[in-house]
Amino acid sequence: MADQSFWLQMLEKQKEIALAYQDAILAITLNPQAEYTLDTGQNIQKVKYHDLPAIQESFESVMNSIAVLEKRTGVCSGIIIAKPSC
């Protein structure tokens, strides 16, 4: 079994990739005529609005990987619902 530091590094890398995809999605959604340079750390590509479905699919895949890695490492970020007190 790989040591915990390996899985934590994998988790951090996946989070960086997710942020890159999210930035690309926001940029081309807000400006459909623009071209955005998506750098995932593995490759660099220019994406446009017509690439949005593929980018969103990749983003969802990375988010699923993050969920699995969070479970594996015990770094699960639970959901907290806060309500204002009256």
N, C-alpha and C positions, 0 to 999 in steps of 0.2 A: 504494500500500500504506500502511495506517495505521502510525503510528509505534509503537514498542514500548510507550511509556507508556500509550497507549490500551488495548492488550491486557492490560497488567498491571492497570490500573484495572478492566477488565471481570472479570478473574480474581478480584481481591479482592472485588468486589461479589457475584460468584457464590458465593464462600466464605461471605460474610455471610448470604446467602439460605439456603444449605445449613444453616448453624447454626440459623437461625430454624426451618426445617422440622424439623430434628433435635430441637430443644427441644420443639416441638409434639408430635411423635411420642412422645417420652418421656413428656411430661406426660399425654397422654390414654391412653397405654398403661398407665401406672402407676395412673391414676385414671379408669376408664372413665365414671364419672358426671360428671366435671368438664367444664367448657367452657373452652377455651383461646383466648386472643387471639393470632392469628398475624399478625405484622407483618413482611412481607418487604421493606419499604421502597418497594414499588410499590403495595401495598394492605394494608388491615387487615381481617381477617375473624375471626369467632368460629367455632371448629371444635369438633366433638364426636367421640366414638368412632366414630360411623357414617361420619364423613368420613375415617377413617384410610386406606382404600385409595387415595383420590384424593391425599391428602397424601403417602403413600409413593411414588406414581407421580411426583408433582411433584419430590420429593426425588431420586429416581433420575435424572430428567431434568436437574436442576441438577448432579448429580454427573457426568453424562456431559459436560455443558458444561464443567465444571471440567477434566476429563481432556483435552478438546480444547484448551482455552485453555492448559493447562500444556504441552502439546506445542508449540503455536504460539509460546509465549513462551520455551520452553526451561527452564521452571521445574519440570520433572518431578521429582517427589519419588519417587525409587526406593525399593524395598523392601530393607531390610537385615535379614538374619536373624542374630541374635546367639545364640551358644551359650555357656553357662558353661564355663569351663576347669576341668579336673579337677586 
